[in-house]
Amino acid sequence: MASTYTNNIRLEKQADGENPNSWGAILNQNVIDLVDAAITAYTTISIESGTTTGYSLTTNNGASDQARSPFIELTGNVSAAVSITIPSVSKGYVIKNKTTEASSGATITLKTAAGTGKSIPYNSAIFVVCDSVSVFSAVDAAGFNFGTAASANIGACATEIPDTSIADGRYSQLAAANTFTAANSFDVQVNSSLVSLTDATSIAVDFATGNHFIVQLGGNRTLENPTNGKIGQVGHIYLIQDGTGSRTLSYGDMYKFPNGTAPTLSTSINSVDMLVFSQRGTSIVDCAILQAFG
């Protein structure tokens, strides 16, 4: 009887009485060494510029191949969408995309021959899982929950964290909103970008885009009621006079001020006021204005 091979990582299973005097060498090379590779191997694959027909990871029964490696780095210049095909078996991979996007829309997708795939963002390293049919990210909202402690649950992360967000072992930003369900401590500053609002007769504010905003008033304006706010959300809005000054600002009815009266803005040319807000209810945003910053 001839050898057979395991389904997922293609290890050789020698039949009884097979390979006399070489059974041990085959066991070492075609099983033990390959198990070692399946756990620790780091494989670099160059994706050539102009490749449009796709790329398949090599698969060999009882011998070295690319698809057995758990860690794969992609390099090269990519000028068109590329699909990288993996075996239709249960397996996880850490994929590091270090390719260069030579043209817009040149996506890289990891997939099986017939199932749906997972796009691998540029300049990122992500953990993906194949369920023998399709490939998906292990940190998608519908993905896996690694652990029971709130700090260990990464299943709700909306997107991967790009390499550019990591410096000296610290995360400087997350690419999407994340919810923490238990106390968390940060030993470095947590940054929130200053979002520029579009100056118009009615100024729109979307609280889903950030916590801190800035706008220069080019005329007498109205600050519209904010959209997509969360109860407990806090932040501020810088209100800056233009080169003419004396611009006035009215407010939507969600904005609530001490004593029920909105203060008059500073009127000097280029003067800077700051509206500090805290959303108290679904339609209540408590505010105060600090004026005339130097």
N, C-alpha and C positions, 0 to 999 in steps of 0.2 A: 504493500500500500504506500502511495506517495504522501509526501508532506501536505498538510493543509495550513491555512493561515488565519490568524484572528481577524475579525471583521474591521475593527476600528483603526488599529495601528500596524496591522499586517506583520505580526510576529509569526515565525515559523513554528508549526506544531508537528514534530517528527512522529511518524508512525512507529508502532512497536517493531523492533528488529531492524529498523532502517538505519542506514549509514554506519555500519560497523567500523570501528577504529577511527571514525571522524565525528561521531555523535556529539562529543563534548565540545569540539571546535565549532560545530554548527550552532550548538546551544549558546555558546559564548558570543559568537558573531551575529547570529540571526535572531537572537532573543534578548540576551542580557545587554549587549551593546545598544540595541535598538530601543529597549526600555529606557536606558540612560539618556539616549537622544530625545526620546519622547517627553522626558521630564525637563531636560536642561538645555537642549540645543538651541542656538541662536543662528538663524539663517538670514543672509542678506540676498535680496533679489533685485536685480536691475531691470526697471521697466523702461524700455527704449522709447525715445521720442518718435512720435508718429505711429506707435502701435495702436491699432483700432480693432483688431480681430480678437483681442483678449489674450489671457495668459493662464495656463493651467499649472498648478503645482504638481511636481513630479510625484508619482506614487509607485513604489516597488514592493512586492511581496518578499519579506525576509531580507531586504537590503536597504541601504541608505536612500533616503529621498527627502524632498522639501516639505511635503505635507505632514510628515510626522513631527516636525519641529514645533514647539509651542510658542516660540518667539520669532517673529518674522519682521525684518526691516525692509522697507521698500525704498529704492533709490532711483535716480535718473530723472529725465525731463519728460513730462507728459503733456502732449499737445492735443489729445483727443480723449474722449471717455474710454476707460479701460475696465474690463471685467476680469477679475482674477478668480478662477474656478478652483474650488477645493473638493475633496471627496465627499460624497453624500453619506457621511457617518457622523456619529456623535463625537464632538471634540470642541475644545476651546482653544483660542489663540489670543496672544497679545500681538497686535499689529502696530508697528511704528511707521508712519508715513513720512518719510524724509525726502520724497520726490519734490521736484519743482513743477509748479503748474505753469506750463509754457503758454497756455491760452485759456481764456475764461471758459468755464464749463467743462474743463477736462477732469471729470470726476473719476475716482477709483472706487470700484465696488467689489466687495468680496462676496461670492455666492457659490452655490452648488450648480450643477448642470441644469436642474429643473426648478429649484426653489427660488424664493425671493432673497435678495441680498442686502448687505449693509454697506452704506457709503463710508469710506474711511477719510476723515477730514485731513487736509494738509497740515503739516507741522503738528501732528498729534500722535499719541500712543493710546490705544483703546483696547479693551478686552471684549472680544466677540465670542459667541457660542453658536455652534451648529447643532441642531436637534435631529440631524440626519436628513432634513428636508430643506430648511431655510437657515439663514444666518441673521442673527440679531445681536444688538449690543447688550452686554450684561448689566448696564446701568441705565437702560431705558425705563420709563415709568412702569412698563408692563414686564420688566425683566426680573432679575433675581434679588432677593433680600439676603445679604451676607451678614448674618448674625441677628440677635434679638435686641441688643441694646440700641437705643435711638441713635447713638453716635456711630454705630456700625452699619446702620441701614442706608445703603447707597442706592437702593432701588428706585428712589424718587428723584434722583438727579435727572434733569431734563436733557443735558448734553454732556459731552466729554469735556475735559479740561485741557486746553491746548498747551503744548510745551512752553509757549511764550508767557504763560501765566505762572510759571514755576521758576523761582529764583532762590538760591540758597536754601532749598527745601521748604519754602513757604509759598502758599498760594496768594497771589496778589489780586486775583479776581476770579469770579465764576462766570461762565458764559451765559447762564440763564438763571432765572429766579429759583431759589431753593428754600425749603421750609425746614427749620430745625424744631424738633418736638421736645427737646430737652435742653438744659443749660449748656452753653458752649463758651469756652474761653479762647481768646485770641491774644497772642503775645506780640503781635505787630498791628499796625493801623489797618482798619478796614475802610477801603476807599469806595466812595460813591461818586460817579461822574457828574459833572455839572451839565445839565441838559439845556440847550438853547431853545427857547420858545420863539415861535414865529410872530413878529410884530404885525398886528392887524387891528382893525377897528374893534373886533372881538378876539381876544387872545385865548386860544385853546390850551388846556393843560391836561395831559394824560399822565396820571400818577403811576401807571404801570411802566412808564419809561424811566423812572428814577425817583429820587427823593429831593434832589436839589436842582434848582432851575435858575435861569437868568434870561432877562429880556430888556432891551432898550426901547423906551417908549418914543415913537415917532409922531405922536399926536395924542389927543385925548382918547383914552381906551377904556374897554370893559374887560375885566378878567372873568372869563366864563367859569361856570361851575366845573370842578375837575371831574374827570371820568376815571373809572377803573381803580379807585382808591380802596385801601384796606383799612378797616377800623384799627386804630393804634398806629397807623403810619404817620411818621413825623418827617419834617424837612423844612426847607426854606426856599423862597423865591427872591432873587435879587431884582430890584426894580430900578432901572437907571434912566435918568433924564438924558435927552439927546442934546445936541448943540444949541437948541433953542431954549429948552427948559420950560418950566411952568406947566408941564403936561399933567393932566388929572387922570385918576383911575377910579372907575366904578367896579363893583364886585357882584358876582352872582349871589343868589340868596343862600347858598350853602355856607358861605364865609361868615363866621360869627366873630365879632370884635368885643372887647371889654366895654361894658356899658351900652352895648348895642350900636355904637357909632364908629364908623371907619375913620381913622385919622387922615388928614390931608398929607399928601406926599411932600417931601422936600422939593423946592421949586428951582434951586440953582442949576445952572447949566452943568450937565454931566454928574450931578449929585447921585449918590447911591443910597437907596433904602433897602432894607431886607424884611420881607414878610415871612415870619416864622409860623408854621402851621402844625396842627395835630388833628388827625381825623378822629372825632369822637363817636360818630354814628354814620350810618349809610348816607345821610344827607346833611351832616354837620361837620364843618371843618373849623375848629377854633383857631384864631389868628391873633397875632400882635405884630406891630411894625416897629423895627428899630431904624432910626433915621440918621441921615447925613453922615455916612461913613467918610473918613478922610481919603 
